[in-house]
Amino acid sequence: WEKADAEVVSLRCQLESMTLSKLSVDERATHLDGALKECMKQIRTVKEESEQKIQEVILMKSQQWEKFKLELEAEIDKLDKGLREEA
C-alpha cells in the first residue's frame, strides 16, 4: 500500500506539474494570438494607407498629365495658326 500511495502522490505531482505547464502554454498562446492579431491589424492599416496614397498619386499625376497635354495641344494650335498666317 505504501508503494501504491507513493506512486499516487508522484502521479498527482506530475499531473499538477503538467496542468501548470498547460496553463502556462495556454496563457502564452493567448498572448501570442493577441499579438498576432494586433500585427495583422497594423499590416492591414499600413496596406490601406499605402493603397490610398498610391491612388492619390495616380490621380495627381493624371491631372498633371492632362494639364500638360492641354498646354501642348494649345501650343500646337498656336504654332499651327502661326504657320497658316505666314503661308
C-alpha positions as CSV (number, residue, x, y, z in Angstrom):
1,W,0.0,0.0,0.0
2,E,2.8,2.4,0.8
3,K,4.3,1.8,-2.6
4,A,1.0,2.4,-4.3
5,D,0.4,5.5,-2.1
6,A,3.8,6.9,-3.0
7,E,3.1,6.2,-6.7
8,V,-0.3,8.0,-6.4
9,V,1.4,11.0,-4.8
10,S,4.1,11.0,-7.5
11,L,1.5,10.8,-10.3
12,R,-0.5,13.6,-8.7
13,C,2.6,15.8,-8.6
14,Q,3.3,15.0,-12.2
15,L,-0.4,15.8,-13.1
16,E,-0.2,19.1,-11.2
17,S,3.1,20.0,-12.9
18,M,1.6,19.2,-16.3
19,T,-1.5,21.1,-15.5
20,L,0.6,24.2,-14.6
21,S,2.6,23.7,-17.7
22,K,-0.5,23.5,-19.8
23,L,-1.9,26.7,-18.2
24,S,1.4,28.5,-18.9
25,V,1.4,27.3,-22.5
26,D,-2.3,28.3,-22.9
27,E,-1.6,31.8,-21.5
28,R,1.4,32.2,-23.8
29,A,-0.6,31.1,-26.8
30,T,-3.4,33.6,-25.9
31,H,-0.8,36.3,-25.6
32,L,0.8,35.4,-28.9
33,D,-2.6,35.2,-30.6
34,G,-3.4,38.7,-29.4
35,A,0.0,40.0,-30.6
36,L,-0.5,38.3,-34.0
37,K,-4.0,39.9,-34.3
38,E,-2.5,43.3,-33.5
39,C,0.2,42.8,-36.1
40,M,-2.3,41.8,-38.7
41,K,-4.4,44.8,-37.9
42,Q,-1.4,47.1,-38.3
43,I,-0.4,45.4,-41.6
44,R,-4.0,46.0,-42.9
45,T,-3.9,49.6,-41.8
46,V,-0.5,50.2,-43.5
47,K,-1.7,48.4,-46.6
48,E,-4.9,50.5,-46.8
49,E,-2.9,53.7,-46.2
50,S,-0.4,52.8,-48.9
51,E,-3.1,52.0,-51.4
52,Q,-4.8,55.3,-50.6
53,K,-1.6,57.2,-51.1
54,I,-1.0,55.3,-54.4
55,Q,-4.4,56.3,-55.6
56,E,-3.8,59.9,-54.6
57,V,-0.5,60.0,-56.5
58,I,-2.1,58.4,-59.6
59,L,-4.9,61.0,-59.5
60,M,-2.4,63.8,-59.1
61,K,-0.2,62.5,-61.9
62,S,-3.2,62.1,-64.2
63,Q,-4.3,65.6,-63.5
64,Q,-0.8,66.9,-64.2
65,W,-0.6,64.9,-67.4
66,E,-4.0,66.3,-68.6
67,K,-2.8,69.8,-67.8
68,F,0.5,69.2,-69.7
69,K,-1.4,67.6,-72.6
70,L,-3.8,70.6,-72.8
71,E,-0.9,73.0,-72.7
72,L,0.9,71.1,-75.5
73,E,-2.3,71.0,-77.6
74,A,-2.7,74.7,-77.1
75,E,0.9,75.3,-78.1
76,I,0.5,73.1,-81.2
77,D,-2.7,75.0,-82.2
78,K,-0.8,78.3,-81.7
79,L,2.1,77.2,-83.8
80,D,-0.3,75.8,-86.4
81,K,-2.2,79.1,-86.6
82,G,1.1,80.9,-86.9
83,L,2.2,78.7,-89.8
84,R,-1.2,79.3,-91.6
85,E,-0.9,83.0,-91.2
86,E,2.6,83.0,-92.7
87,A,1.5,80.9,-95.6
